[in-house]
Amino acid sequence: MNSNLQRYRPVLFEFGSLTGGIMGELKDILEEPNPYPLMGSQGYMDPHVAETGVFWCVQRDVYAYGVILISMLEMKVVDKDHTDDTIILLPTVKADYERERMWRREAECSVAYPRFFLEQGYHHRDAHLVTVLGMQCMEKGPKLRPKMNKVFKRLQTLRIVRDKRCL
């Protein structure tokens, strides 16, 4: 196992600027000529970038990280050939979360893939916290998103992380 993973020091890659392969090309999804010379992949690229042309800011990475968090919970991977099923958009995630709130206590609500409920070590609270954190990271306005150090600190409070530290 990679020593960075063993020490909880993952190396992150911002998928918003990755193109090609199963990710597709951003130019493939732009329906009209766009005034901004954008490169990136559908599903991971911060919508703020597409709207403003401001290509990079720290909060763009936070957006992509939120997409990754939600992707892992929902067990979805962006696939250019199946975009209707695989693109993770904040309004859809919020709607799924609100549907869960109709049937569960809020502390147990998440967008986690149902099969996770059967896994040993699954904690409703962890799934809830990751869902809420992922949604906050994907907020439309970059200033509404948490700073990455806050994201990291909140992830450290997950029960699964605390349990692993005790091993």
DSSP file (Angstrom, degrees, kcal/mol; ACC not computed):
  #  RESIDUE AA STRUCTURE BP1 BP2  ACC     N-H-->O    O-->H-N    N-H-->O    O-->H-N    TCO  KAPPA ALPHA  PHI   PSI    X-CA   Y-CA   Z-CA
    1    1 A M              0   0    0      0, 0.0     2,-0.1     0, 0.0     5,-0.0   0.000 360.0 360.0 360.0 143.6    0.0    0.0    0.0
    2    2 A N    >>  -     0   0    0      1,-0.1     4,-1.9     2,-0.0     3,-0.5  -0.357 360.0-133.6 -60.3 133.7    1.2    3.5   -0.8
    3    3 A S  H 3> S+     0   0    0      1,-0.2     4,-1.6     2,-0.2    -1,-0.1   0.810 104.8  60.3 -64.3 -28.8    2.8    5.1    2.3
    4    4 A N  H 34>S+     0   0    0      1,-0.2     5,-4.2     2,-0.2    -1,-0.2   0.895 106.6  46.6 -64.0 -38.1    0.8    8.3    1.7
    5    5 A L  H X45S+     0   0    0     -3,-0.5     3,-1.6     3,-0.2    -2,-0.2   0.893 108.4  54.8 -70.1 -39.0   -2.5    6.3    2.1
    6    6 A Q  H 3<5S+     0   0    0     -4,-1.9    -1,-0.2     1,-0.3    -2,-0.2   0.838 113.1  42.8 -63.1 -31.5   -1.3    4.6    5.2
    7    7 A R  T 3<5S-     0   0    0     -4,-1.6    -1,-0.3    -5,-0.2    -2,-0.2   0.215 117.5-111.7 -97.9  14.2   -0.5    7.9    6.8
    8    8 A Y  T < 5S+     0   0    0     -3,-1.6    -3,-0.2     1,-0.1    -2,-0.1   0.901  79.4 128.7  55.2  44.1   -3.8    9.5    5.5
    9    9 A R      < -     0   0    0     -5,-4.2    -1,-0.1    -6,-0.1    -4,-0.1  -0.589  37.7-176.4-124.3  68.5   -1.9   11.8    3.2
   10   10 A P        -     0   0    0      0, 0.0     2,-0.6     0, 0.0    -5,-0.0  -0.332  25.3-130.1 -68.3 148.4   -3.6   11.3   -0.1
   11   11 A V        -     0   0    0      2,-0.0     2,-0.3    -2,-0.0    -2,-0.0  -0.892  30.1-148.3 -95.4 120.4   -2.2   13.0   -3.2
   12   12 A L        -     0   0    0     -2,-0.6     2,-0.4     2,-0.0    53,-0.0  -0.649  12.6-161.9 -96.2 147.0   -5.2   14.7   -4.9
   13   13 A F        -     0   0    0     -2,-0.3     2,-0.9    48,-0.0     3,-0.0  -0.997  21.2-130.8-124.6 129.7   -5.7   15.3   -8.6
   14   14 A E    >   -     0   0    0     -2,-0.4     3,-1.1     1,-0.2     4,-0.2  -0.707  17.3-166.4 -84.1 107.7   -8.2   17.9   -9.7
   15   15 A F  G >  S+     0   0    0     -2,-0.9     3,-1.3     1,-0.2    26,-0.4   0.604  71.0  86.6 -72.3 -12.5  -10.3   16.1  -12.3
   16   16 A G  G 3  S+     0   0    0     28,-0.4    25,-1.1     1,-0.3    -1,-0.2   0.775  95.0  40.7 -61.0 -26.1  -11.8   19.3  -13.6
   17   17 A S  G <  S+     0   0    0     -3,-1.1     2,-0.3    23,-0.3    -1,-0.3   0.407  91.2 106.3-103.3   2.6   -8.9   19.9  -16.0
   18   18 A L    <   +     0   0    0     -3,-1.3     2,-0.3    -4,-0.2    26,-0.1  -0.638  47.8 179.0 -81.1 136.2   -8.5   16.3  -17.1
   19   19 A T        +     0   0    0     -2,-0.3     6,-0.2    22,-0.1    22,-0.1  -0.924  30.8  36.4-134.8 162.1   -9.7   15.5  -20.6
   20   20 A G  S >  S+     0   0    0      4,-2.2     3,-1.5    -2,-0.3     4,-0.3  -0.179  79.3  53.9  92.9 175.0   -9.9   12.6  -23.0
   21   21 A G  G >  S-     0   0    0      1,-0.3     3,-1.0     2,-0.2    -1,-0.2  -0.266 125.1 -18.0  60.1-142.7  -10.6    8.9  -22.5
   22   22 A I  G 3  S+     0   0    0      1,-0.2    58,-3.0    -3,-0.1    -1,-0.3   0.678 134.3  68.5 -69.5 -14.8  -13.8    8.0  -20.6
   23   23 A M  G <  S-     0   0    0     -3,-1.5    19,-0.6    56,-0.2    -1,-0.2   0.783  93.2-151.3 -74.3 -26.7  -13.9   11.6  -19.3
   24   24 A G    <   -     0   0    0     -3,-1.0    -4,-2.2    -4,-0.3     2,-0.4  -0.176  23.5 -71.7  79.5 179.5  -14.6   13.1  -22.7
   25   25 A E    >   -     0   0    0     -6,-0.2     3,-1.2     1,-0.1     4,-0.5  -0.907  28.0-133.4-112.6 141.0  -13.6   16.5  -23.9
   26   26 A L  G >> S+     0   0    0     14,-1.0     3,-1.7    -2,-0.4     4,-1.1   0.878 107.4  62.6 -60.0 -36.3  -15.3   19.7  -22.6
   27   27 A K  G 34 S+     0   0    0      1,-0.3    -1,-0.3     2,-0.2     3,-0.1   0.771  93.5  65.0 -62.0 -23.0  -15.6   20.9  -26.2
   28   28 A D  G <4 S+     0   0    0     -3,-1.2    -1,-0.3     1,-0.2    -2,-0.2   0.740 106.9  40.5 -69.7 -22.5  -17.8   17.9  -26.9
   29   29 A I  T <4 S+     0   0    0     -3,-1.7     2,-0.6    -4,-0.5    -1,-0.2   0.593  86.9 100.5-104.8 -11.9  -20.5   19.2  -24.5
   30   30 A L     <  -     0   0    0     -4,-1.1     4,-0.1     1,-0.2    -4,-0.0  -0.648  53.3-166.5 -76.3 119.1  -20.4   22.9  -25.3
   31   31 A E  S    S+     0   0    0     -2,-0.6    -1,-0.2     2,-0.1    -4,-0.0   0.785  70.3  32.2 -80.5 -27.3  -23.4   23.5  -27.6
   32   32 A E  S    S-     0   0    0      1,-0.0     2,-0.1     0, 0.0     0, 0.0  -0.852 104.6 -80.4-122.8 160.2  -22.4   26.9  -28.8
   33   33 A P        -     0   0    0      0, 0.0    -2,-0.1     0, 0.0    -6,-0.0  -0.437  51.2-141.9 -57.8 131.7  -19.1   28.5  -29.3
   34   34 A N        -     0   0    0      2,-0.1     4,-0.1    -2,-0.1    -4,-0.0  -0.823   8.3-141.9-101.0 135.2  -17.9   29.5  -25.9
   35   35 A P  S    S+     0   0    0      0, 0.0    -1,-0.1     0, 0.0     0, 0.0   0.676  84.5  75.4 -69.7 -14.3  -16.0   32.8  -25.5
   36   36 A Y  S    S-     0   0    0     14,-0.1     2,-2.0     1,-0.0    -2,-0.1  -0.839  84.0-129.9-102.5 132.3  -13.7   31.2  -22.9
   37   37 A P        +     0   0    0      0, 0.0     2,-0.3     0, 0.0    -1,-0.0  -0.530  45.0 175.9 -78.1  81.2  -11.0   28.8  -24.0
   38   38 A L        -     0   0    0     -2,-2.0     2,-0.4    -4,-0.1   -11,-0.1  -0.650  20.4-175.4 -94.8 143.5  -11.9   26.1  -21.5
   39   39 A M        +     0   0    0     -2,-0.3     2,-0.3   -13,-0.1   -21,-0.1  -0.995  36.1  93.8-128.2 138.9  -10.4   22.7  -21.1
   40   40 A G        -     0   0    0     -2,-0.4   -14,-1.0   -23,-0.1     2,-0.4  -0.955  64.6 -75.8 163.1-177.9  -11.8   20.2  -18.7
   41   41 A S    >>  -     0   0    0    -25,-1.1     4,-1.7   -26,-0.4     3,-1.2  -0.879  40.1-110.8-115.7 141.7  -14.1   17.3  -18.2
   42   42 A Q  T 34 S+     0   0    0    -19,-0.6   -16,-0.0    -2,-0.4    38,-0.0  -0.410 102.4  24.8 -63.5 134.6  -17.8   17.2  -17.9
   43   43 A G  T 34 S+     0   0    0      2,-0.2    45,-0.3    -2,-0.1    -1,-0.2  -0.035 122.5  51.1 101.9 -32.6  -18.9   16.3  -14.4
   44   44 A Y  T <4 S+     0   0    0     -3,-1.2   -28,-0.4   -29,-0.2     2,-0.3   0.618  81.9 100.9-111.0 -18.2  -15.8   17.4  -12.6
   45   45 A M  S  < S-     0   0    0     -4,-1.7    -2,-0.2   -30,-0.2    -5,-0.1  -0.522  80.3-111.9 -76.7 133.5  -15.4   21.0  -13.9
   46   46 A D    >>  -     0   0    0     -2,-0.3     4,-1.1     1,-0.2     3,-1.1  -0.434  17.3-141.7 -61.4 123.9  -16.6   23.8  -11.6
   47   47 A P  H 3> S+     0   0    0      0, 0.0     4,-2.0     0, 0.0     5,-0.2   0.796  99.9  66.9 -61.4 -26.5  -19.6   25.4  -13.3
   48   48 A H  H 3> S+     0   0    0      1,-0.2     4,-2.2     2,-0.2     6,-0.4   0.866  97.5  53.8 -60.2 -35.8  -18.3   28.8  -12.0
   49   49 A V  H <> S+     0   0    0     -3,-1.1     4,-2.7     1,-0.2    -1,-0.2   0.932 108.4  48.0 -64.0 -46.0  -15.4   28.4  -14.4
   50   50 A A  H  < S+     0   0    0     -4,-1.1    -1,-0.2     1,-0.2    -2,-0.2   0.843 115.9  45.0 -64.3 -33.3  -17.7   27.9  -17.4
   51   51 A E  H  < S+     0   0    0     -4,-2.0    -1,-0.2     1,-0.1    -2,-0.2   0.837 127.7  23.2 -80.3 -33.3  -19.8   30.9  -16.4
   52   52 A T  H  < S-     0   0    0     -4,-2.2    -3,-0.2    -5,-0.2    -2,-0.2   0.690  88.6-129.8-109.5 -23.0  -17.0   33.3  -15.6
   53   53 A G     <  +     0   0    0     -4,-2.7     2,-1.0    -5,-0.4    -4,-0.1   0.432  59.9 140.5  81.8  -2.5  -13.9   32.2  -17.5
   54   54 A V        -     0   0    0     -6,-0.4    -1,-0.3     1,-0.2    -2,-0.2  -0.656  37.0-165.7 -73.6 105.6  -11.9   32.4  -14.3
   55   55 A F        +     0   0    0     -2,-1.0     2,-0.4     1,-0.2    -1,-0.2   0.870  55.6  21.5 -73.1 -39.8   -9.9   29.3  -15.0
   56   56 A W        +     0   0    0     -3,-0.1     2,-0.3    -7,-0.1    -1,-0.2  -0.987  56.3 142.7-138.3 137.9   -8.3   28.5  -11.7
   57   57 A C    >>  -     0   0    0     -2,-0.4     3,-1.5    -3,-0.1     4,-0.9  -0.944  57.1-105.2-155.6 160.6   -8.8   29.4   -8.0
   58   58 A V  H >> S+     0   0    0     -2,-0.3     4,-1.3     1,-0.3     3,-0.8   0.878 118.2  60.0 -56.9 -39.4   -8.3   27.3   -4.9
   59   59 A Q  H 3> S+     0   0    0      1,-0.3     4,-1.9     2,-0.2    -1,-0.3   0.696  92.7  66.8 -68.1 -17.0  -12.1   26.9   -4.5
   60   60 A R  H <> S+     0   0    0     -3,-1.5     4,-2.1     2,-0.2    -1,-0.3   0.903 100.6  49.7 -66.1 -40.0  -12.2   25.2   -7.9
   61   61 A D  H <X S+     0   0    0     -4,-0.9     4,-2.2    -3,-0.8    -2,-0.2   0.875 107.1  54.8 -64.2 -37.1  -10.3   22.3   -6.4
   62   62 A V  H  X S+     0   0    0     -4,-1.3     4,-2.1     2,-0.2    -1,-0.2   0.903 106.5  52.1 -63.1 -40.7  -12.7   22.2   -3.5
   63   63 A Y  H  X S+     0   0    0     -4,-1.9     4,-2.0     1,-0.2    -2,-0.2   0.954 110.2  47.2 -58.7 -50.6  -15.6   21.8   -5.9
   64   64 A A  H  X S+     0   0    0     -4,-2.1     4,-2.1     1,-0.2    -1,-0.2   0.863 109.8  53.9 -61.9 -35.8  -13.9   18.9   -7.7
   65   65 A Y  H  X S+     0   0    0     -4,-2.2     4,-2.6     2,-0.2    -1,-0.2   0.895 106.1  52.9 -65.9 -38.9  -13.1   17.3   -4.3
   66   66 A G  H  X S+     0   0    0     -4,-2.1     4,-2.4     2,-0.2     5,-0.2   0.897 107.4  51.6 -61.1 -40.3  -16.8   17.6   -3.4
   67   67 A V  H  X S+     0   0    0     -4,-2.0     4,-2.7     1,-0.2    -2,-0.2   0.911 110.0  49.7 -61.6 -41.9  -17.7   15.8   -6.7
   68   68 A I  H  X S+     0   0    0     -4,-2.1     4,-2.4     2,-0.2    -2,-0.2   0.919 109.8  50.6 -64.7 -43.5  -15.2   13.0   -5.7
   69   69 A L  H  X S+     0   0    0     -4,-2.6     4,-1.9     1,-0.2    -2,-0.2   0.941 114.9  42.6 -59.0 -48.2  -16.7   12.7   -2.2
   70   70 A I  H  X S+     0   0    0     -4,-2.4     4,-2.9     1,-0.2     5,-0.2   0.892 111.4  56.3 -67.1 -38.8  -20.3   12.4   -3.6
   71   71 A S  H  X>S+     0   0    0     -4,-2.7     5,-1.9    -5,-0.2     4,-1.3   0.916 108.1  47.8 -57.7 -44.2  -19.1   10.1   -6.4
   72   72 A M  H  <5S+     0   0    0     -4,-2.4    -1,-0.2     2,-0.2    -2,-0.2   0.909 113.5  47.3 -65.5 -41.2  -17.6    7.7   -3.8
   73   73 A L  H  <5S+     0   0    0     -4,-1.9    40,-3.1     1,-0.2    -2,-0.2   0.917 119.6  38.1 -65.5 -42.9  -20.8    7.7   -1.8
   74   74 A E  H  <5S-     0   0    0     -4,-2.9    -1,-0.2    38,-0.2    -2,-0.2   0.583 104.7-128.1 -84.8  -9.3  -23.1    7.2   -4.7
   75   75 A M  T  <5 +     0   0    0     -4,-1.3     2,-0.4    -5,-0.2    -3,-0.2   0.930  59.4 143.7  58.1  48.2  -20.7    4.8   -6.4
   76   76 A K      < -     0   0    0     -5,-1.9     2,-0.4    -6,-0.2    -1,-0.2  -0.931  33.6-166.7-117.4 142.2  -20.8    6.8   -9.7
   77   77 A V        -     0   0    0     -2,-0.4     2,-0.2    -3,-0.1    10,-0.1  -0.995  32.1-109.6-125.8 133.4  -18.0    7.4  -12.1
   78   78 A V        -     0   0    0     -2,-0.4     2,-0.4     2,-0.0     5,-0.1  -0.423  39.1-179.6 -63.8 130.2  -18.3   10.0  -14.8
   79   79 A D    >   -     0   0    0      3,-0.2     3,-1.9    -2,-0.2     7,-0.2  -0.978  26.3-147.0-135.9 119.3  -18.5    8.3  -18.2
   80   80 A K  G >  S+     0   0    0    -58,-3.0     3,-0.6    -2,-0.4   -57,-0.1   0.763 100.2  53.8 -60.0 -25.3  -18.8   10.4  -21.4
   81   81 A D  G 3  S+     0   0    0      1,-0.2    -1,-0.3   -59,-0.2     3,-0.1   0.587 117.5  34.9 -85.5 -10.3  -21.0    7.8  -23.0
   82   82 A H  G X>  +     0   0    0     -3,-1.9     4,-1.3     1,-0.1     3,-1.0  -0.316  69.8 147.5-136.2  50.9  -23.5    7.7  -20.2
   83   83 A T  H <>  +     0   0    0     -3,-0.6     4,-2.0     1,-0.3    -1,-0.1   0.811  66.5  63.1 -63.7 -31.4  -23.6   11.3  -19.0
   84   84 A D  H 34 S+     0   0    0      1,-0.2    -1,-0.3     2,-0.2    -2,-0.0   0.855 113.7  34.6 -62.0 -32.4  -27.3   11.3  -17.9
   85   85 A D  H <4 S+     0   0    0     -3,-1.0    -1,-0.2    -6,-0.1    -2,-0.2   0.661 124.8  38.7 -93.8 -18.9  -26.5    8.6  -15.3
   86   86 A T  H  < S+     0   0    0     -4,-1.3     2,-0.3    -7,-0.2    -2,-0.2   0.648  81.1 101.8-114.9 -16.1  -23.1    9.6  -14.2
   87   87 A I     <  -     0   0    0     -4,-2.0     2,-0.7    -5,-0.2   -44,-0.1  -0.559  60.9-145.4 -74.9 131.5  -22.8   13.4  -14.0
   88   88 A I        +     0   0    0     -2,-0.3     2,-0.4   -45,-0.3   -17,-0.1  -0.867  21.7 178.8-103.0 112.3  -23.1   14.6  -10.4
   89   89 A L     >  -     0   0    0     -2,-0.7     4,-2.2     1,-0.1     3,-0.5  -0.915  33.7-127.6-116.3 140.4  -24.9   17.9  -10.1
   90   90 A L  H  > S+     0   0    0     -2,-0.4     4,-2.9     1,-0.2     5,-0.2   0.876 106.6  54.8 -56.0 -44.5  -25.6   19.7   -6.9
   91   91 A P  H  > S+     0   0    0      0, 0.0     4,-2.1     0, 0.0    -1,-0.2   0.895 110.5  47.2 -59.0 -37.2  -29.3   20.2   -7.5
   92   92 A T  H  > S+     0   0    0     -3,-0.5     4,-2.4     2,-0.2    -2,-0.2   0.916 112.7  48.4 -68.0 -43.3  -29.8   16.4   -8.1
   93   93 A V  H  X S+     0   0    0     -4,-2.2     4,-2.4     1,-0.2    -1,-0.2   0.923 112.2  49.2 -62.7 -44.6  -27.7   15.5   -5.0
   94   94 A K  H  X S+     0   0    0     -4,-2.9     4,-2.7     1,-0.2    -1,-0.2   0.899 110.4  50.7 -62.7 -40.3  -29.7   18.0   -2.9
   95   95 A A  H  X S+     0   0    0     -4,-2.1     4,-2.1    -5,-0.2    -1,-0.2   0.915 111.0  48.4 -64.2 -42.5  -33.0   16.6   -4.2
   96   96 A D  H  X S+     0   0    0     -4,-2.4     4,-1.8     2,-0.2    -2,-0.2   0.907 112.2  49.6 -62.4 -41.4  -31.9   13.0   -3.3
   97   97 A Y  H  X S+     0   0    0     -4,-2.4     4,-1.7     1,-0.2    -2,-0.2   0.918 109.6  50.6 -63.7 -44.7  -30.9   14.2    0.1
   98   98 A E  H  X S+     0   0    0     -4,-2.7     4,-0.7     1,-0.2    -1,-0.2   0.875 107.1  54.6 -63.3 -37.2  -34.2   16.0    0.7
   99   99 A R  H >< S+     0   0    0     -4,-2.1     3,-0.9     1,-0.2     4,-0.5   0.905 106.8  51.6 -61.3 -40.9  -36.1   12.8   -0.3
  100  100 A E  H >X S+     0   0    0     -4,-1.8     4,-1.7     1,-0.2     3,-1.5   0.873 101.1  62.1 -61.9 -37.3  -34.1   10.9    2.3
  101  101 A R  H 3< S+     0   0    0     -4,-1.7    -1,-0.2     1,-0.3    -2,-0.2   0.722  93.2  64.6 -65.0 -20.1  -35.1   13.5    5.0
  102  102 A M  T << S+     0   0    0     -3,-0.9    -1,-0.3    -4,-0.7    -2,-0.2   0.784 116.0  27.0 -70.3 -25.7  -38.7   12.5    4.5
  103  103 A W  T <4 S+     0   0    0     -3,-1.5     2,-0.3    -4,-0.5    -2,-0.2   0.584 119.9  45.0-114.4 -15.2  -38.0    9.0    5.8
  104  104 A R  S  < S-     0   0    0     -4,-1.7     2,-0.1     2,-0.0     5,-0.1  -0.855  86.3 -92.5-130.6 161.8  -35.1    9.3    8.1
  105  105 A R    >>  -     0   0    0     -2,-0.3     3,-2.2     1,-0.1     4,-0.5  -0.483  46.7-114.0 -65.3 147.0  -33.7   11.4   10.9
  106  106 A E  G >4 S+     0   0    0      1,-0.3     3,-1.5     2,-0.2    -1,-0.1   0.859 114.6  62.0 -56.7 -37.6  -31.5   14.1    9.4
  107  107 A A  G 34 S+     0   0    0      1,-0.3    21,-0.3    21,-0.0    -1,-0.3   0.644 108.0  45.1 -64.9 -12.8  -28.4   12.6   11.1
  108  108 A E  G <4 S+     0   0    0     -3,-2.2    -1,-0.3    20,-0.1     2,-0.2   0.426  88.3 111.8-107.3  -1.9  -28.9    9.4    9.1
  109  109 A C    <<  +     0   0    0     -3,-1.5     2,-0.3    -4,-0.5    22,-0.2  -0.520  36.3 135.9 -77.7 137.5  -29.6   11.1    5.8
  110  110 A S        -     0   0    0     -2,-0.2    18,-0.1   -14,-0.1   -10,-0.1  -0.962  59.9-118.6-162.1 174.8  -27.1   10.6    3.0
  111  111 A V        +     0   0    0     16,-0.3    -2,-0.1    -2,-0.3    17,-0.1   0.060  61.8 146.5-106.6  22.0  -26.9    9.8   -0.7
  112  112 A A        -     0   0    0      1,-0.1   -38,-0.2     2,-0.1    -2,-0.1  -0.282  61.9 -98.1 -63.4 142.2  -24.8    6.7    0.0
  113  113 A Y    >   -     0   0    0    -40,-3.1     3,-2.2   -41,-0.2     4,-0.4  -0.409  36.0-123.9 -57.1 129.1  -25.3    3.7   -2.3
  114  114 A P  G >  S+     0   0    0      0, 0.0     3,-1.4     0, 0.0     4,-0.4   0.772 106.2  66.1 -54.7 -31.0  -27.8    1.4   -0.5
  115  115 A R  G >  S+     0   0    0      1,-0.3     3,-1.4     2,-0.2     4,-0.4   0.792  88.0  69.4 -63.6 -25.3  -25.4   -1.6   -0.5
  116  116 A F  G X  S+     0   0    0     -3,-2.2     3,-1.7     1,-0.3    -1,-0.3   0.827  83.9  71.1 -60.3 -30.6  -23.1    0.3    1.8
  117  117 A F  G <  S+     0   0    0     -3,-1.4    -1,-0.3    -4,-0.4    -2,-0.2   0.782  98.0  49.9 -57.9 -26.5  -25.7   -0.1    4.6
  118  118 A L  G <  S+     0   0    0     -3,-1.4    -1,-0.3    -4,-0.4    -2,-0.2   0.575  88.8 106.5 -88.3 -11.1  -24.8   -3.8    4.7
  119  119 A E  S X  S-     0   0    0     -3,-1.7     3,-1.7    -4,-0.4     2,-0.2  -0.429  78.0-111.6 -75.3 141.6  -21.1   -3.3    5.0
  120  120 A Q  T 3  S+     0   0    0      1,-0.2     3,-0.1    -2,-0.1    -1,-0.1  -0.509 105.7  26.8 -66.9 136.6  -19.3   -3.9    8.2
  121  121 A G  T 3  S+     0   0    0      1,-0.3     2,-0.3    -2,-0.2    -1,-0.2   0.404  84.8 143.0  89.9  -2.6  -18.0   -0.6    9.6
  122  122 A Y    <   -     0   0    0     -3,-1.7     2,-0.4    -6,-0.2    -1,-0.3  -0.545  29.4-169.3 -72.2 133.3  -20.7    1.5    7.8
  123  123 A H     >  -     0   0    0     -2,-0.3     4,-2.1     1,-0.1     5,-0.2  -0.988  21.7-150.0-126.8 123.2  -21.8    4.4   10.0
  124  124 A H  H  > S+     0   0    0     -2,-0.4     4,-2.6     1,-0.2     5,-0.2   0.890 100.6  56.2 -55.7 -40.2  -24.9    6.5    9.1
  125  125 A R  H  > S+     0   0    0      1,-0.2     4,-2.8     2,-0.2    -1,-0.2   0.910 106.4  49.2 -61.5 -42.8  -23.3    9.5   10.8
  126  126 A D  H  > S+     0   0    0      2,-0.2     4,-2.6     1,-0.2     5,-0.2   0.932 111.7  48.4 -61.6 -45.9  -20.2    9.2    8.5
  127  127 A A  H  X S+     0   0    0     -4,-2.1     4,-2.2     1,-0.2   -16,-0.3   0.895 112.4  49.9 -62.6 -39.2  -22.3    9.0    5.4
  128  128 A H  H  X S+     0   0    0     -4,-2.6     4,-2.7   -21,-0.3     5,-0.2   0.948 111.8  47.1 -62.7 -49.3  -24.4   12.0    6.5
  129  129 A L  H  X S+     0   0    0     -4,-2.8     4,-2.6     1,-0.2    -2,-0.2   0.897 113.4  47.8 -62.3 -40.8  -21.3   14.1    7.2
  130  130 A V  H  X S+     0   0    0     -4,-2.6     4,-2.8     2,-0.2    -1,-0.2   0.886 111.7  51.1 -68.5 -37.9  -19.7   13.2    3.9
  131  131 A T  H  X S+     0   0    0     -4,-2.2     4,-2.4    -5,-0.2    -2,-0.2   0.957 113.8  43.2 -61.7 -50.5  -22.9   13.9    2.0
  132  132 A V  H  X S+     0   0    0     -4,-2.7     4,-2.3     1,-0.2    -2,-0.2   0.915 115.6  49.1 -62.9 -43.5  -23.3   17.3    3.7
  133  133 A L  H  X S+     0   0    0     -4,-2.6     4,-2.4    -5,-0.2    -1,-0.2   0.919 110.5  50.7 -63.0 -44.1  -19.6   18.1    3.2
  134  134 A G  H  X S+     0   0    0     -4,-2.8     4,-1.3     1,-0.2    -1,-0.2   0.910 110.7  49.2 -59.9 -42.8  -19.7   17.1   -0.4
  135  135 A M  H  < S+     0   0    0     -4,-2.4    -1,-0.2     1,-0.2    -2,-0.2   0.895 110.6  50.4 -64.7 -39.6  -22.7   19.3   -1.1
  136  136 A Q  H >< S+     0   0    0     -4,-2.3     3,-1.3     1,-0.2    -2,-0.2   0.902 108.6  52.1 -64.7 -39.9  -21.0   22.3    0.7
  137  137 A C  H 3< S+     0   0    0     -4,-2.4    -1,-0.2     1,-0.3    -2,-0.2   0.797 109.4  51.2 -64.8 -28.1  -17.9   21.7   -1.5
  138  138 A M  T 3< S+     0   0    0     -4,-1.3    -1,-0.3    -5,-0.2   -48,-0.2   0.305  77.0 138.4 -94.5   8.6  -20.0   21.8   -4.6
  139  139 A E    <   -     0   0    0     -3,-1.3     6,-0.1    -4,-0.2     5,-0.1  -0.217  60.7-123.6 -54.3 145.4  -21.8   25.1   -3.8
  140  140 A K  S    S+     0   0    0      4,-0.1   -92,-0.2   -93,-0.1    -1,-0.1   0.910  95.2  65.0 -62.0 -44.9  -22.2   27.2   -6.9
  141  141 A G  S >> S-     0   0    0      1,-0.1     3,-1.9     2,-0.0     4,-0.5  -0.695  77.6-143.6 -84.1 124.1  -20.5   30.3   -5.5
  142  142 A P  G >4 S+     0   0    0      0, 0.0     3,-1.0     0, 0.0    -1,-0.1   0.822 100.1  58.6 -55.1 -33.0  -16.8   29.6   -4.7
  143  143 A K  G 34 S+     0   0    0      1,-0.2    -3,-0.0    -3,-0.0    -2,-0.0   0.690  99.4  59.1 -72.4 -16.3  -17.0   31.8   -1.6
  144  144 A L  G <4 S+     0   0    0     -3,-1.9    -1,-0.2    -5,-0.1    -5,-0.1   0.612  88.6  93.2 -84.0 -13.1  -19.7   29.6   -0.2
  145  145 A R  S << S-     0   0    0     -3,-1.0    -8,-0.2    -4,-0.5     3,-0.1  -0.511  82.5-109.4 -82.7 147.9  -17.4   26.5   -0.3
  146  146 A P        -     0   0    0      0, 0.0     2,-0.1     0, 0.0    -1,-0.1  -0.338  35.2-102.4 -70.7 157.3  -15.4   25.5    2.8
  147  147 A K    >>  -     0   0    0      1,-0.1     4,-1.9    -2,-0.0     3,-0.6  -0.476  32.3-114.7 -73.3 152.8  -11.6   25.9    2.8
  148  148 A M  H 3> S+     0   0    0      1,-0.3     4,-2.6     2,-0.2     5,-0.2   0.837 115.3  57.9 -63.9 -33.3   -9.7   22.7    2.2
  149  149 A N  H 3> S+     0   0    0      1,-0.2     4,-2.1     2,-0.2    -1,-0.3   0.864 107.4  48.8 -65.5 -32.4   -8.2   22.7    5.7
  150  150 A K  H <> S+     0   0    0     -3,-0.6     4,-2.3     2,-0.2    -2,-0.2   0.885 109.7  52.0 -70.1 -38.9  -11.8   22.7    7.2
  151  151 A V  H  X S+     0   0    0     -4,-1.9     4,-2.3     2,-0.2    -2,-0.2   0.943 110.6  48.2 -60.0 -47.4  -12.7   19.9    4.8
  152  152 A F  H  X S+     0   0    0     -4,-2.6     4,-1.7     1,-0.2    -2,-0.2   0.920 111.0  49.8 -60.3 -46.0   -9.7   17.9    6.1
  153  153 A K  H  X S+     0   0    0     -4,-2.1     4,-0.5     1,-0.2    -1,-0.2   0.885 111.3  49.3 -62.4 -38.5  -10.5   18.6    9.8
  154  154 A R  H >< S+     0   0    0     -4,-2.3     3,-1.0     1,-0.2     4,-0.3   0.879 108.1  53.1 -70.0 -36.2  -14.2   17.5    9.3
  155  155 A L  H >< S+     0   0    0     -4,-2.3     3,-1.4     1,-0.2     6,-0.2   0.841 101.4  61.3 -65.7 -31.2  -13.1   14.3    7.5
  156  156 A Q  H 3< S+     0   0    0     -4,-1.7    -1,-0.2     1,-0.3    -2,-0.2   0.708  95.4  62.5 -67.2 -18.7  -10.9   13.5   10.5
  157  157 A T  T << S+     0   0    0     -3,-1.0    -1,-0.3    -4,-0.5    -2,-0.2   0.557  76.4 117.4 -83.4  -6.9  -14.0   13.5   12.7
  158  158 A L  S <> S-     0   0    0     -3,-1.4     4,-2.3    -4,-0.3     3,-0.3  -0.331  70.2-131.7 -62.2 140.4  -15.5   10.5   10.8
  159  159 A R  H  > S+     0   0    0      1,-0.2     4,-3.0     2,-0.2     5,-0.2   0.886 106.2  56.6 -60.5 -40.2  -15.9    7.5   13.0
  160  160 A I  H  > S+     0   0    0      1,-0.2     4,-1.7     2,-0.2    -1,-0.2   0.863 109.1  47.0 -62.6 -35.3  -14.2    5.2   10.4
  161  161 A V  H  > S+     0   0    0     -3,-0.3     4,-1.7    -6,-0.2    -2,-0.2   0.926 113.2  47.6 -71.3 -45.3  -11.1    7.4   10.5
  162  162 A R  H  X S+     0   0    0     -4,-2.3     4,-1.0     1,-0.2    -2,-0.2   0.907 111.8  50.9 -62.3 -41.1  -11.0    7.5   14.3
  163  163 A D  H  < S+     0   0    0     -4,-3.0     4,-0.5     1,-0.2     3,-0.4   0.887 108.3  52.0 -63.3 -39.2  -11.5    3.7   14.5
  164  164 A K  H >< S+     0   0    0     -4,-1.7     3,-0.9     1,-0.2    -1,-0.2   0.835 103.5  58.3 -67.6 -32.3   -8.6    3.1   12.0
  165  165 A R  H 3< S+     0   0    0     -4,-1.7    -1,-0.2     1,-0.2    -2,-0.2   0.815 101.0  57.0 -65.8 -28.8   -6.3    5.3   14.2
  166  166 A C  T 3<        0   0    0     -4,-1.0    -1,-0.2    -3,-0.4    -2,-0.2   0.627 360.0 360.0 -78.5 -13.1   -6.9    3.0   17.1
  167  167 A L    <         0   0    0     -3,-0.9    -1,-0.2    -4,-0.5    -2,-0.1   0.504 360.0 360.0 -71.4 360.0   -5.7   -0.1   15.2
